[in-house]
Amino acid sequence: MRTFLMGLTLLLAAAAVTGQTRQRLITGLITSADDGVTLEGAAVWVKGTKNYSGSQPDGIYYLPVTPRDSVLVFFHEGFDLQEIHLNHETEYNVQLRRTARTAQNKRPEKR
């Protein structure tokens, strides 16, 4: 009986581990392409999800992603929205360009 319970415990533990989605942490620096200044408070999210983060005062962001995630979206008020496609890297430094139409370039809704 003891062997049966140990086997059942191992089986349940293996099922729990395989049922979890593996994530990796994406990080990087967000700066202005015009003057190189780091951008605090830039929004970063995985396209098509509610997985969201923002850049810190030093311009650095951290965002966990799953293997299904493929595009990151970057936005800061007064700058053009930028999308990048993920590959095997874990660091993505992004330079945002100032928009010519600041009043029309409002933060888009996340899905």
Secondary structure by P-SEA (a helix, b strand, c coil): caaaaaaaaaaaaaaaaaabbbbbbbbbbbbbccccccccbbbbbccccccbbbbccccbbbbbbcccccbbbbbcccccbbbbbbccccbbbbbbbbbcccccccccccc
